[in-house]
Amino acid sequence: MPRVITEFDWPTFVHTLRSERCWDCSQQELAQMMKVSVSTVSKWERGTVQPQPRHRGSLRTLATKKHYRSGDWPKRSRTVAW
């Protein structure tokens, strides 16, 4: 029987944080703040990879400082075979 799993939507979160919440900063500026490469930020936004746990905490802290409330953070659902 299929199950629906709700998970955190990192690509939308990172893009929204960067483009709308973080002074309209570029991928390069966010990369510098997070101490990662620009390609890493790009991969986060495309969903190719997820931020590592240490970066997740930093992104959430940055979001909170920019008044991006956790209740507004994006989630997505997917169906998996069980």
Protein Blocks (a to p, Z undefined) as FASTA:
>chain_A
ZZddddddfklmmmmmmmmmnoopafklmmmmnopafklmmmmmnomaccdfklmmmmmm
mmmmnopafklpccddddddZZ
